[in-house]
Amino acid sequence: MHSNSIQIHNAYRTLRSQRRKNIAKFLFTPFLELSEHEELLLLNAIELGFKLENYKVVIAQCIRLIRLSLEGLSYFHTYYQTTLLTYITVAYLGLFRMLLISAARGLHVTVEFNGWFYAFLFFVLLHSYYLGLPLQGYAITVLPVFLWILPRFYNIRDPYLNRQFEFNLETFLYVGGVLMLVCTFFHRWMLSILLVCIAFRHFMNFWDRTLDNAYWNDNPYHDMRYALSLMVLAVFPILPIVGTHETNKYLLIIAGFSCLVYSTYSTSIYP
């Protein structure tokens, strides 16, 4: 136990020294739960336990040292994770925003490199250098291209300034929908929420009689049928999984068959 704790602790100290050496002092954030003062206290307590032949204390302190050293190793192995994820998240949010505006307005985006481009590029590279990022991290830091060239997107920036609230709301809903879609891989019931939200939109379209388009006039009940189908489909993710425990398999079979019959009937009557 003591040998393992010393070995893991030495690995932690080595990795901490490497990070401290590569990162500027004003940007380095140590692992506070196992600081140099804390590890000195633990090592002294282990040594004192050996002298007093109190092996229960030695084992307890060794277990604590192993736990903190493993947490510290995980902390320093993922030290750059927050920075890199921030770059990636900001980059894709900005790119989505530009794509949504350009697609909604039918605009052609032109790129012009100016002083903003080189100033932000210099800042990102300088920050990466002082943070001690590995070489592959520099490829990720150049992702937020939109921050360099957005001031030159006059044809995109002006429409955005005229409808900031609507566009921010749309961006929030799109991003929230994507996040919920990812969460459905881990929580099946969230898929039901997404389906209900989509169905609610079609219910609103059905009651909004002011919409004037050819498709609405030709298919006045299309949105209502589609919304009802989504509501029926939203029931399935919240039902118990077949095979895990006692379930009503006949209910699933009847619901699936009813949905199939309803879809076929609606398609044949309202093509």
QUIWO-V357624 format. One record per pair of residues at least 12 apart in sequence whose C-alpha atoms are under 10 Angstrom apart, sorted by the first residue. I is the first residue (numbers start at 0). GAP is how many residues later the second one is. If there is no record, write none. Layout:
I&GAP, I&GAP
//
This chain:
0&57, 0&58, 0&59, 0&61, 0&62, 0&65, 1&44, 1&56, 1&57, 1&59, 1&60, 1&61, 1&63, 1&64, 2&59, 3&58, 3&59, 3&61, 3&62, 4&54, 4&56, 4&57, 4&58, 4&59, 4&60, 4&61, 4&62, 4&64, 4&65, 5&37, 5&56, 5&59, 5&60, 5&63, 6&59, 6&62, 7&57, 7&58, 7&59, 7&60, 7&61, 7&62, 7&65, 8&30, 8&53, 8&56, 8&57, 8&58, 8&59, 8&60, 8&61, 8&63, 8&64, 9&59, 10&58, 10&59, 10&61, 10&62, 11&22, 11&54, 11&56, 11&57, 11&58, 11&59, 11&60, 11&61, 11&62, 11&63, 11&64, 12&23, 12&26, 12&56, 12&59, 12&60, 13&59, 14&57, 14&58, 14&61, 14&62, 15&14, 15&15, 15&56, 15&57, 15&59, 15&60, 15&61, 17&58, 17&114, 18&57, 18&58, 18&60, 18&112, 18&113, 18&114, 19&111, 19&112, 20&111, 21&107, 21&108, 21&109, 21&110, 21&111, 21&112, 22&105, 22&106, 22&107, 22&108, 22&109, 22&110, 23&103, 23&105, 23&106, 23&107, 23&108, 24&105, 24&106, 25&104, 25&105, 26&100, 26&103, 26&104, 26&105, 27&51, 27&102, 27&103, 27&104, 28&47, 28&50, 29&42, 29&45, 29&46, 29&49, 30&37, 30&38, 30&40, 30&41, 30&42, 30&44, 30&45, 30&48, 31&40, 32&35, 32&36, 32&38, 32&39, 33&31, 33&33, 33&34, 33&35, 33&37, 33&38, 34&33, 34&37, 37&27, 38&26, 38&29, 38&30, 40&20, 41&16, 41&19, 41&20, 41&22, 41&23, 42&15, 42&18, 42&19, 42&22, 43&17, 44&12, 44&13, 44&16, 44&17, 45&12, 45&13, 45&14, 45&15, 45&16, 45&19, 48&12, 78&54, 79&48, 79&51, 79&52, 79&53, 79&54, 79&57, 82&45, 82&48, 82&50, 82&54, 82&57, 82&58, 83&44, 83&49, 83&53, 83&54, 83&56, 83&57, 84&55, 84&56, 85&55, 85&58, 86&37, 86&53, 86&54, 86&55, 86&56, 86&57, 87&52, 87&53, 87&54, 87&55, 87&56, 88&54, 88&55, 89&53, 89&54, 89&55, 89&56, 89&57, 90&49, 90&50, 90&51, 90&52, 90&53, 90&54, 90&55, 90&56, 91&51, 91&52, 91&53, 91&54, 92&51, 92&53, 92&78, 92&79, 92&82, 93&49, 93&50, 93&51, 93&52, 93&53, 93&56, 93&77, 94&48, 94&49, 94&50, 94&51, 94&52, 95&50, 95&75, 95&78, 95&79, 96&49, 96&59, 96&63, 96&70, 96&71, 96&73, 96&74, 96&77, 97&48, 97&52, 97&55, 97&58, 97&59, 97&62, 98&57, 99&67, 99&70, 99&71, 99&74, 100&54, 100&55, 100&56, 100&58, 100&59, 100&66, 100&70, 101&53, 101&54, 101&57, 104&50, 104&51, 104&54, 105&50, 106&48, 106&49, 107&45, 107&47, 107&48, 108&43, 108&44, 108&45, 108&46, 108&47, 109&39, 109&42, 109&43, 109&44, 109&45, 109&46, 110&35, 110&37, 110&38, 110&39, 110&41, 110&42, 111&36, 111&37, 111&38, 111&39, 111&40, 111&41, 112&35, 112&36, 112&39, 113&34, 113&35, 113&37, 113&38, 114&33, 114&34, 115&31, 115&32, 115&33, 115&34, 115&35, 115&36, 116&28, 116&29, 116&30, 116&31, 116&32, 116&33, 116&34, 116&35, 117&30, 118&29, 119&22, 119&24, 119&25, 119&27, 119&28, 119&29, 120&20, 120&21, 120&23, 120&24, 120&26, 120&27, 123&14, 123&17, 123&18, 123&20, 124&13, 124&16, 124&17, 126&14, 127&13, 176&17, 176&20, 179&13, 179&14, 180&13, 183&53, 186&50, 186&51, 187&48, 187&49, 187&50, 187&51, 187&53, 188&45, 188&46, 188&47, 188&48, 188&49, 188&50, 189&44, 189&47, 189&48, 190&42, 190&43, 190&44, 190&45, 190&46, 190&47, 191&38, 191&39, 191&40, 191&41, 191&42, 191&43, 191&44, 191&45, 191&46, 192&38, 192&41, 192&42, 192&44, 192&45, 193&36, 193&40, 194&32, 194&34, 194&35, 194&36, 194&37, 194&38, 194&39, 194&40, 194&42, 195&31, 195&32, 195&34, 195&35, 195&36, 195&37, 195&38, 195&39, 196&30, 196&33, 196&34, 197&28, 197&29, 197&32, 197&33, 198&24, 198&25, 198&26, 198&27, 198&28, 198&29, 198&30, 198&31, 198&32, 198&35, 199&23, 199&24, 199&27, 199&28, 199&30, 199&31, 200&22, 200&26, 201&20, 201&21, 201&22, 201&23, 201&24, 201&25, 201&26, 201&28, 202&20, 202&21, 202&22, 202&23, 202&24, 202&25, 203&19, 203&20, 203&23, 204&15, 204&16, 204&17, 204&18, 204&19, 204&22, 205&14, 205&15, 205&16, 205&17, 205&18, 205&19, 205&21, 206&16, 206&17, 217&52, 218&51, 218&52, 220&49, 221&44, 221&48, 221&49, 224&37, 224&38, 224&41, 224&45, 225&37, 225&40, 227&31, 227&34, 228&30, 228&31, 228&33, 228&34, 229&29, 231&23, 231&24, 231&26, 231&27, 232&22, 232&23, 232&26, 234&17, 234&20, 235&16, 235&19, 235&20, 238&12, 238&13, 239&12
//
